Amino acid sequence: METVRIQNGNTEKITAAFFDNASPPAAITGETVPLSIWRESDNEWYTGAGWQAGYTTFNMSELAQGYYIYNFNTSGFSDDTYHMRAVCSNVSCTNPIQEGELKVGYYVDEISEILTDTNETQGKLPTNEIMGSSTKSDKDDEIDAIKTVTDNLPNNGSLTDIDTGVNNIEAKLPTNYIMGSGVQSDKDDEIDTILIDTNEIQTKLPSNYIMGSSVPTDKDDEIDAIKAITDNLPDSGALTTISADLKRVLGLMHENVYIDNPVFDNNTNLISARIRIYSVAGSVGTGSNVLATYTITAIGTDAGKFTTWKMVKA
């Protein structure tokens, strides 16, 4: 389950899926799965037909392959937030409690109004115009003409034959030619003359200018200040620590996660388990490429309830 937004009056198919701790996990079927729905605005509970002040549940319908559903019709309901919880009492279930949140109405109801406005706008757009065209006629012929040209490009557009041809031309160019020269002889003397000229130009440039600076003073202090900041970048600028932390965050968002070692109390509540997150999907469930290990600890009261729940990094 997750947080879902729907328009007021729509029916939301609430779905829960339960699997055992086998390897690979098998669907848990034939269970009686109670569902509770709590309305946030007035703290009332849904009975399956109406609302009451005290806690209550009603049973979901079994679909197939461990899936259980309930069609929650919001017709006549006010805009509100509804909290849902489905509980599987089978002791082998690895995910016995599944919770979600349904937000009904609010700005989602305005989507239909936006759709009406966009449909009205669309109705006023000219038919068949293409960006940059001054006419409304179809551009099929022009597009076909363009495709005819592009289909004829060598090597399906990769132009490898042209690249090979250019390489062949380069291989046949005479040695020691310099752009603009009419002879093949070395140009050492001419280059020496150019060097004399550039040295003369260099003597006339202001000292210590740095690109973009309007003054000729040294920029040692500014460069030192920049270096002081770059020296503080994690992992000498490689940022591997941040990369590892980001991978751990992905794991905590249920990417490449493996849960095992479950412990249940007498009410079949999960009170302890181990969670490992991995940097490589193919290693999930093994001892390789483990980014971090966590221990889940919960204190249950009775079936489907707990007073505290925590997850601690080992």
C-alpha positions in Angstrom: 0.0 0.0 0.0 1.1 3.6 -0.5 -0.3 7.2 -0.5 -2.8 7.6 -3.3 -4.9 10.6 -4.3 -8.2 10.2 -6.1 -11.1 12.4 -7.0 -14.1 12.6 -4.7 -16.7 10.0 -5.7 -14.3 7.6 -7.3 -13.8 4.0 -6.2 -10.3 3.0 -5.1 -9.3 -0.7 -5.3 -7.4 -1.3 -2.0 -4.9 -4.1 -2.6 -2.7 -6.1 -0.2 -0.4 -9.0 -1.1 1.0 -11.5 1.4 3.9 -14.0 0.9 5.6 -16.5 3.1 9.3 -16.7 4.1 10.1 -19.6 1.7 12.7 -19.2 -1.0 11.4 -18.2 -3.4 8.5 -16.7 -1.4 5.1 -18.3 -2.0 1.7 -16.6 -2.0 -0.4 -16.9 1.1 -3.9 -17.9 0.1 -7.1 -18.8 1.9 -6.6 -16.3 4.7 -9.2 -14.1 6.4 -7.7 -10.6 6.0 -9.2 -7.9 8.2 -9.0 -4.3 6.8 -9.4 -1.2 9.0 -10.1 2.3 7.5 -9.7 5.3 9.8 -11.0 8.8 8.8 -8.5 11.5 9.9 -10.9 14.5 10.2 -13.2 13.0 13.0 -11.3 9.8 14.1 -14.1 7.5 13.0 -13.7 4.0 11.6 -15.4 2.4 8.5 -17.6 -0.6 9.1 -17.8 -1.6 5.4 -21.2 0.2 5.2 -20.9 3.3 7.4 -18.8 5.1 10.0 -18.6 4.6 13.8 -16.6 6.1 16.7 -14.9 2.8 17.8 -12.2 0.7 16.1 -13.6 -1.9 13.8 -12.5 -4.0 10.8 -14.1 -5.9 7.9 -12.7 -8.6 5.7 -11.1 -8.1 2.3 -11.9 -10.4 -0.7 -9.3 -12.8 -1.9 -8.3 -12.3 -5.5 -5.6 -14.8 -6.4 -1.9 -15.5 -5.8 -1.8 -14.0 -2.4 -3.7 -10.8 -3.4 -6.6 -9.5 -1.4 -8.8 -6.5 -2.4 -11.5 -4.2 -1.3 -13.3 -1.7 -3.5 -13.6 1.5 -1.4 -16.4 3.7 -2.9 -16.0 7.4 -1.9 -19.4 8.5 -3.3 -21.0 10.9 -0.8 -17.8 11.2 1.3 -16.2 14.6 2.2 -12.7 15.6 1.1 -10.6 13.8 3.7 -7.6 11.6 4.4 -8.3 7.9 5.1 -5.7 5.6 6.7 -5.9 1.9 5.8 -4.3 -1.2 7.4 -4.6 -4.8 6.2 -3.4 -7.6 8.6 -2.4 -11.2 7.7 -2.4 -13.5 10.8 -0.5 -16.4 9.1 2.7 -16.9 11.1 4.8 -17.5 8.0 3.8 -14.2 6.4 6.8 -12.0 5.9 4.8 -8.8 5.5 1.8 -9.3 7.9 0.9 -5.6 8.3 0.4 -3.4 5.2 -0.6 0.2 5.6 -1.5 3.0 3.2 -3.1 6.4 2.9 -5.9 7.6 0.6 -6.4 11.3 0.0 -9.8 11.9 -1.4 -10.7 15.2 -3.2 -8.8 18.4 -2.4 -6.9 19.7 -5.5 -7.5 16.4 -7.3 -11.1 17.5 -7.9 -9.8 20.5 -9.8 -8.2 18.2 -12.4 -11.5 17.8 -14.2 -11.8 21.6 -14.4 -8.3 21.9 -15.8 -9.2 19.2 -18.3 -12.2 21.2 -19.4 -10.1 24.3 -19.9 -7.4 22.4 -21.9 -10.1 20.8 -24.0 -11.5 24.2 -24.7 -8.0 25.5 -25.6 -7.4 22.5 -27.8 -10.6 23.2 -29.7 -9.2 26.6 -30.6 -5.9 25.3 -32.1 -5.6 25.1 -35.9 -5.9 21.6 -37.3 -2.7 19.9 -38.8 -0.4 22.9 -38.2 3.2 22.0 -37.6 5.5 24.3 -35.6 6.9 26.9 -38.0 4.3 26.3 -40.7 2.1 29.1 -41.9 -0.6 26.7 -43.2 -3.0 24.2 -41.7 -2.6 21.6 -44.4 -1.0 18.2 -43.6 2.7 18.0 -44.0 2.9 14.3 -45.0 4.4 15.0 -48.3 7.2 17.2 -46.8 7.9 14.7 -44.1 8.1 11.9 -46.7 10.5 14.0 -48.7 12.7 14.6 -45.7 12.6 10.8 -44.9 13.7 10.0 -48.4 16.8 12.1 -48.0 17.7 10.8 -44.6 17.1 7.2 -45.7 19.8 7.8 -48.4 22.4 8.9 -45.9 25.4 6.5 -46.0 25.6 3.7 -43.4 22.1 4.5 -42.1 23.2 7.9 -41.0 26.4 6.9 -39.2 28.6 8.1 -42.2 31.3 5.6 -41.5 32.2 5.4 -45.2 32.8 9.1 -45.3 34.9 8.9 -42.1 37.0 6.1 -43.8 37.4 8.3 -46.9 38.7 11.3 -44.8 41.2 9.0 -43.0 42.4 7.8 -46.4 42.9 11.4 -47.6 44.8 12.3 -44.4 47.1 9.3 -45.0 48.0 10.6 -48.4 48.8 14.2 -47.5 52.4 15.3 -48.0 54.7 15.5 -44.9 55.8 18.9 -43.6 53.1 21.0 -45.3 51.9 23.8 -43.2 48.5 25.4 -43.9 49.0 28.0 -46.6 52.4 26.8 -47.8 52.9 25.9 -51.5 55.9 23.7 -50.9 56.7 20.5 -48.9 59.9 21.6 -47.2 60.2 22.1 -43.5 59.2 25.5 -42.1 61.6 25.7 -39.2 62.9 29.1 -40.2 59.4 30.5 -40.6 58.4 29.1 -37.2 61.5 30.6 -35.6 60.5 34.0 -37.1 56.9 33.6 -35.7 58.4 32.7 -32.2 60.4 36.0 -32.3 57.2 37.9 -33.0 55.2 36.2 -30.3 57.9 36.8 -27.7 57.8 40.5 -28.6 54.1 40.5 -28.2 54.4 38.7 -24.8 56.8 41.4 -23.5 54.0 44.0 -24.1 51.3 42.1 -22.1 50.6 43.2 -18.5 52.1 41.0 -15.7 50.0 38.6 -13.6 46.7 39.1 -15.4 44.3 36.2 -15.0 41.5 35.6 -17.6 38.6 37.8 -16.6 40.5 40.0 -14.2 40.5 43.7 -14.7 43.6 44.3 -12.6 47.2 43.0 -13.1 47.7 42.0 -9.4 48.5 38.5 -8.3 45.5 36.3 -7.5 47.4 34.0 -5.0 45.0 34.8 -2.2 41.9 34.0 -4.3 43.5 30.8 -5.6 44.4 29.7 -2.1 40.8 30.4 -0.9 39.4 28.2 -3.7 41.9 25.4 -2.9 40.9 25.6 0.8 37.4 24.8 -0.2 38.3 22.0 -2.7 40.6 20.4 -0.2 37.6 20.0 2.1 35.6 18.0 -0.6 34.9 14.5 0.7 37.3 11.7 -0.4 39.6 14.2 -2.2 36.8 15.2 -4.5 35.8 11.6 -5.5 32.7 11.9 -3.3 32.7 8.2 -2.7 31.3 8.6 0.9 28.4 10.6 -0.5 27.8 8.0 -3.2 27.8 5.2 -0.5 25.3 7.3 1.6 23.1 7.8 -1.4 23.1 4.0 -2.0 22.1 3.5 1.6 19.3 6.0 1.1 18.1 4.0 -1.9 18.2 0.9 0.2 16.1 2.5 2.9 13.6 3.4 0.1 13.2 -0.4 -0.5 15.7 -0.7 -3.4 17.7 -4.0 -3.2 16.4 -4.8 0.3 16.4 -8.3 2.0 14.5 -9.0 5.2 15.1 -12.2 7.2 15.4 -13.6 10.7 11.8 -12.7 11.6 10.6 -13.2 15.2 6.9 -13.1 16.1 5.1 -12.8 19.4 2.1 -14.9 20.6 -0.2 -12.6 18.6 1.8 -13.3 15.4 3.0 -9.7 15.4 6.5 -9.2 13.9 8.6 -8.1 16.8 12.1 -8.5 15.3 13.8 -9.0 12.0 17.0 -8.2 10.1 17.1 -5.9 7.1 20.1 -5.7 4.7 20.4 -3.3 1.8 22.7 -4.1 -1.2 24.6 -2.1 -3.8 24.1 -4.8 -6.4 20.7 -6.3 -7.2 22.2 -9.7 -8.0 23.6 -10.0 -4.5 20.3 -9.5 -2.7 19.9 -12.3 0.0 23.6 -13.1 0.0 26.5 -11.9 2.2 28.1 -10.0 -0.7 27.9 -6.2 -1.5 26.0 -5.5 1.7 25.8 -1.7 2.2 24.3 -1.7 5.6 22.5 -4.0 8.1 19.6 -2.9 10.3 17.6 -4.6 13.1 13.9 -4.0 13.4 12.5 -4.2 16.9 8.8 -3.8 17.8 6.7 -4.2 21.0 3.3 -5.6 20.2 0.2 -5.4 22.3 -2.3 -7.7 20.6 -2.9 -8.9 17.1 -2.0 -6.3 14.5 -1.0 -3.6 17.1 2.3 -2.4 18.5 3.3 0.3 20.9 6.8 1.0 19.6 8.7 0.2 16.4 12.4 1.0 15.7 15.0 0.2 13.1 18.7 0.5 14.2 21.8 0.3 12.0 24.2 -2.3 13.1 
